[in-house]
Amino acid sequence: MQPESFLFTAFNRHYVRPELRRALEEVAEQMQIRHPGSVVWYLDANFPFIDGYPLEPHFSHKDGKKVDLAFFWNDAKSGKPMPGTPSPFGYGVCAEPLPGEYDYAADCDGRGFWYISLLKTLAEPFFNKENYTFDKEKTRELARLLAEHPSVGKVLIQPHLEKRLGLERYDKFRQHGCKAARHDDHFHVQL
Ligand SMILES: [Zn+2]
């Protein structure tokens, strides 16, 4: 388990309650067994870009019970895992809806919630999406381990990924409201 960027620790946004820390360490250890060498990258919230924007779930990162975790990305050419995500600030690299999948963010955007994709818009100039592939298998494994951990109360994810990763049989996955940042670039995990 490592911070996705020094920013999250530099801004002192890496504190969680002992129970959440234990849960994350246990999940990270189980990831090691299934996918040796893999790192669980934690993000957080409250970094300067989003100050003043109504990104609701990040306001809830105040009580030590919440943490955001990155999805897994690979280098498209070498197939090797990326250290963290291709975004310079961790957020905004989305496993977007494929043709035929429900696009919740577009739905919200169409209803006037334009800021749902703000972090995606901010991140996109910094990387070429074609150079990276979404690691569905490892991301699914992380999601399952989180859902199966007794300390984890709920995990926010966008509906198309809940479906694509086959997570519908778990009762811990929720979709966020339109006032939230989109959640097809990270898991929001809480006790
Ligand atoms: Zn969050």
Boltz pocket constraint, residues with backbone or C-beta under 6 A from the ligand:
constraints:
  - pocket:
      binder: B
      contacts: [[A, 44], [A, 45], [A, 57], [A, 58], [A, 61], [A, 66], [A, 67], [A, 68], [A, 187], [A, 188], [A, 189]]
      max_distance: 6.0
